[in-house]
């Protein structure tokens, strides 16, 4: 299609899109069935694919320390329990904090442009890790700073989800956002299975070469930068809108959903980050399985299960409503956490692993369903008819995207809270049980919040299906 610098009004309902230099698109309207069928769907799908890949690498970098920490003793480092749990949780703290500004950088610079920049920023923590872990004399303060740099990867999620939210119609948002998030979440699992292999197979004259945990990902990061530049698009109607951002901040449901997202995504990323360490502490004989020269930890199965489950959570929410699916997910998480408490004293690794797979699966389902709730809530609050299937006008979509960033930022703090609580419980009592009892109580509270605000008759979403 011939490029032109003349942009039609952003509220245009024409089915034909206008393409400009710099991969900008004007007149985007995914709710326009004619435009969507003609070329919108193919454009959205292409952007989704590269968004997933870039976000996948973001999660890889974000969670590298979850598996690197377990390998530090073999590399000659001698950190105590408190220090190791800080190295696990610091990337989550920084990543959660970065998610809010990352959200608003998409409409400011364009989704394609910011994907390039955010992918390029991943080179910093990857290179820094490669140098830091190569020297056992690296002081803890420096290691903690390098771990904090991994937070760049955590910020990518918010900008990626905010960007993809603009590309898809309301009726397909649950599955699209679920796929986008699941692709990113898979980075946790892939990092946890590949890093032990890479550092073992790549060792020369020693047991492991821990520096490869950082160096290995650099070529893939460069591919992500190139792919975003060549194949992704910026949408002119996804503009920075201070009024929408301010409205999202003032909206009570933004903060209600942020609390619920702590329960779903916070549990996923928190448990995923600490799972290798928990296995190494409770079941050291199962911490690594040797396949040839490589040592593989089964900890990757947790993140894998949660990642695969996420798009199904969105799909179920598309069909039945996000609130019902979210309540079911929290219920399973509470039951699973109780199961861990009562079976952990048995010392049976396979029962422990099986129960945690159920918990991880429930967090994935809950991640998908809570994200599906957000656009429906804001459409309903704006008075849109059938908010479950109609996203509303551009102003509503901008407010929704701003809310997504806020919610994802707050929810990600669970990745910091969970390792810290588990570490404190272990240090003070020699067991994780006290912390897990707290998680059970929290899940029950989250069930009550969801039911009161989104399932109860007369709730503040005008009685629509959420």
N, C-alpha and C positions, 0 to 999 in steps of 0.2 A: 504494500500500500504506500502511496506517495506521501512522504513526510511533509508536514506543514507546521509553521510556527503559530498559526492562528488557532486559538483554543476556543471552543464553543462554551457557552455558559455551563458551569458544572452541574446545574440542575437539569440539563438537557435529557429528554427521554428518547432521543434518536437511537436507533439500533446500531448505527455505524460509529466506530471509535476513531479518534484522531491520534496519530502517532507523531511525536516530535523527537528532535535530537536529544540524545542522552537517555534514550529508552523511556521517555515520558509518554503517558497515555492520558488523553482528555476524554471526558464524557463517559467515564466508567459507571455502569449501573447494573450490578449482577441480578437485581430483581426484575430487570427488563428481560422477559423470556426470549424475545427475538434476538437481542444482542447476545444473551448468554448462549443460545444455541448456535448462532452464527460464528462467533469467535471468542466470546468471553470465557467459556469453559476451558478451551484449550490454553488460553493465556494464563488463567488462574491455576490450572494444573501444572503448567511449566514452572511458574513461580513457586508453587508449593514444593515441587521436587527439589529445587535448589535451596529453598528456605530450609527444608528438612536436612539437607546435607550440611549446610553451614551451622545449623543449630545442633546437629549431631556432634560436630567437632567442638562446639562450645561446651556441651555437656561432658565430652571426653576430657577436655582440659580442666573443666571445673572439678571433676571427680578423680583426677589422677592421684591426688594425695590420699584418697581412701585406700588405695592399694599400695602406694609408695610407702606409707607409714608402716605397713606390715613388713615390708622388706628392709627397712632401715637397719635393724640389728645385724642382718646378714651383710650389710654394706659397711659396718663398723661404727654406726651411730649408737649412742647410749642415752636415750631420753626416757624420762619416767612416765608413768601412766597419764598424769595430768598434761604433760607436754605433748604426748602423742594425740590425746583427744583434742587439744587445741589445734594441732596441725590438721586434723580431720575437719574440724568445724569452722576454722577461719575462712576457707574459701566460700562456705555457705553464707557467712556473715557479710562478707564483701559483695558477693554475687547478689544477695537479696537487696542490699543497699543500692547497687547499681541499676537494678531493674526499673526503678521509677524514672530516672533520667533517660534511660535507654528507650522507654516507651515513647517519650515525647520527641526523641531525635528522629524517629521514623517520619512523622508528618513534617518535620522541619527540613530534613535533607532528602527525603524520598526513601521508600523501602529498599529499592535496589542499591542506592548509594550507601545507605547505612549498613546494609548487609556486607558490603565490601569492606567498609571501615571496621566494623565489629569483628569480622573474620580476621582482618589483618592484626588487630589487637591481640589475638590469641597467640601470635608469634612471641610476644613478650614473656608470658608465663611459661611457655614451652621451652624457650631458650634458657630462661633463668633457672628452671628446674634442672635442666641438663647440666648446668654448671654447678649448682648448689649441692646436689646429691652425689656429685663425683668426688667430693672431698669430705671425708669423715670428720675433719676438723672444723667444718662450717658451724659457727655458733648457732644456738637455738633461735636467737633474735633474727638472724638473717634468714634462717629456714622459715620462720613464721611469716616474715615479709614476703618471701617467695611464694609461700602457700596463699597469702592474701592476694597476690597477683592473679592466681587462678580464678578469682572472682570475676574477672573479665568474661569468662565463659558462662557464668551464671546470669549475667546481664543480658546475654543474647536471647534468652527465652522470651523475655517480655517484648523486646522489639520485634522478634519474629512473629509472635502470636498477634501482636497489635497490627502488624502489616498484613498477615494472611486474613485477619478478620474483615478487611476491606474488600478482599477479592471474591468472596463466596456469598451466595444468597442465604437468607436465614435458614431455609429448610435443609441446607447442606452444611451449615457451620459446625454442627456437632461433630460430624465425621471428619471434616476437613481440619478443624482445629485439633481433633483427637489424633489424626495422622501426623500432623505437624509436630505436636508435642511428643507423640510416641517415638517418632524418628529421633528427636532430640534425646528423649529419655534413654533410648537404646545406647547412647554414647556411654552411659554409666556402665552398662553391662559389658559392652565391647572393651572398654578400658580395663575392666576388672579381669577379663579373660585374656586379652592380648598382652597387657603389660608384663605379667609374670613369664609369658612365653618369650617375648622380645628380649627382656633383660637377661634371661637364662641362655637362650640360643645365641644371643649376641655377645656373650661374655668371652673374653680372650684371656686365658691364664688366670681366671678367678671364677668364683661361684656365680656371680651376677655382674652385669654392667648396668647399674641403676640409671645412669645418665640417659640411656636409650629411652627411658620412660617419657622423656621430653623430646629428644631429637626425632623420634620415630614419626611424630605427627606433623612435622613441618611441611613435607611435600604435599600432604593432603590439605593442609590449611591453604597453601598456595593455589591448589586446584579450586578450592571453594571461592577464593577471591576472584579468580578468573571466571568461574562459572556464573557468579553473581553479576559480574560486569557484562558478560556476553548475553545471558539468557533471562535475567530478571528485569522487572519494570518498576518505574515510579508512577504513582497515580496522582494526578493533579488535585483530585477531590479529597485526597487524604492529607489535607493541610493542617498545619498547626492551628489550633483553635483554643485560645486561652479561656474563652467562656465555657466551652465544653469541658475543659480540664477542671476548671473551678467548680462547675456543676457536679462533675463526678466526685470531686473531693467532698462536696457538701452533701451528697446523696447518702443517706444512712445505709442503704442496701449495698453500697460499695464496701463499707466496713463490715457489714454482716457477712458478705461473701468472702471477704479477706480472712475473717476468722475461720470460716468453714474450709477455706483453702489451706490454712495452716494444718488442719486435720487431715486433708487428703494429700496434697502435694508435699506439705511439710513432713508428713509421715513417710512418704515415698523416698524423698531425697535424704531425709535424716537417717532412716533405716538403711538405705542403700549405701550411704557414706560410711556408716559405722559397722555394717555387717561383716566385712572381712576381719575387722578387729575383734568383734564379738566372737566370731568362730575361732579365731586364734587364741582368745582368752579362755573360752569355755571348752572348746574341743580341739586342742592343739594338734592332736593326731590326725584330724581331718582338715587342717588348715590348708594343706597343699597335697595334690595328687601328682605323682611324677609320670609323665608320658614321654618316654625317651629322656632327652636332656632337659625338657621343660617341666616346670612346676606350675600346676594349674589349681586355682582356688575355686571351689564351688560357690563362692559368694556371688559370682556373676549371675547365678540363676535367679536371685531375688529381683534385681533390677530388670532382668530380661522378662520375668513374669509380669511385673508391674507395667513395663513399657508396652508389651503386647496387648495387655488388657485395656490400655487407655482408649484406643479408638473404638473398642467395643462399648466402653462406657458412654462415649459420645453417641454411638449408634443407638444404644438402648434409650438414652435420654431423648434422642430425636423422636423415638417411637412412643415412649411412655411418659416422658417428662423428666427433667433432670432432678427435681426434688425427690421423687419417689426412688429413683435409682441411688441418689446420694444417701438417703436414709438406710437403704439396704446395704450399701457399702460400709457405712459407719457401724452398722450392726455386726457385720462379719468381722470388721477390724476389732471391735470390742471383744467378741467371742474368741477370736484368734489370740488376742493379747492375754486373755484369761488362760487359754490353753498353754501358752508359753510359760506363764507363772507356775501352773500346776504340773507341767511335764518336765521343766528344766531340771528339777532335782533328780529325775530318773537317769540323767546322763546319757540319754539316747540321742545321738546326733541326727538320725534319720527322722525321728518324730519331730525334733526341733526344726529341722529343715523343712519338713512337710507343712508344719503349721505356719512357718514364716512365708512359705510360698502362697498360702491362702491369704495371709495378711497383705503381701505385696500385690497379689491379684486384685484384692479389694481396694487398695490405694489407687491402682491404675484405673479401675472402674470409676471410683470416686473422682479422680482427676478429670476424666472425660465428662462426667455428668455435671460437676460443678461449673466447668467452663461452658457447658451448653446452657446452663441456667442464666449466665450473665447477660447475653443479648436478649433473651426473653424477658428478663426482669426489667431492663431499661426500655425495651419496646412497650411493655405493659405500663410502666410508669409514665411513659409519654402519651398514653391513651391510644396506642395502636391497636386496631382490631386484630384478633387472633395473633397475639404476640409470639406464640410458639412457632409460627410459620412466616411471620412478616417482621423484618428488621427495622422498619420505619425509614424516615428520610435520612439524608446525609448528616444532619446535625445530631440525630439520635445515634447513628453509627460512630460518629466521632466521640461522643460521650461514652459510648460502650467501649471503644478502643482505649480511651483514657482510663476507664475503670479497670479494664483488663490488666493494664500495666501496674496500677496501684495494688490490685488484688494479688497478682503474681509476685510482686515485691514483698508484700506482707507475708504471704504464704510460704515463701522461700526461707523465711527466718526459722521455720521448723527444722531446716537442715542444720542450723546452728544449735537450736534448743535441744533437740533429741540427743545428739552426741554428748552435749554438756551434762544433761541430766543422767544419762547412762554412765558416763565417766565418773560423776560425783557419787552415784549410787554404788558403783563398784569400789571406788576408793574408800568410802565411808563404811560400807557394810560387807564388802567382798562379794556382793551379788547385785544383779541387775533388777531384782524383783520390785524394789520400792519404786523405781522409775517407771516400770511397766504398769504397776497399779495406778500411777498417775495418768498414764496414757488411757487406761480403761475408763477412768472417770471423765477424762476430756472427751472421749468418743461419745459417751452418754450425753454429755452437755451438747455436743454438736448435733446429735440426733434431735434433741429437744428444740434447738434453735431452728433447724431446717423445718421441722413439723409446724412450729408456731408461726413462722414467717412465710412459708411457701406451700404448706399443705392445708392449713387451717382455713375454714370458711371466714371471709371477712378480712383476710390478710391484706397487706398494703400493696398487693399487685393486682388489684381490681378483679379478683376471682378468676384470673386466667390460669391456664396450665403452664407451669414453670418447669 
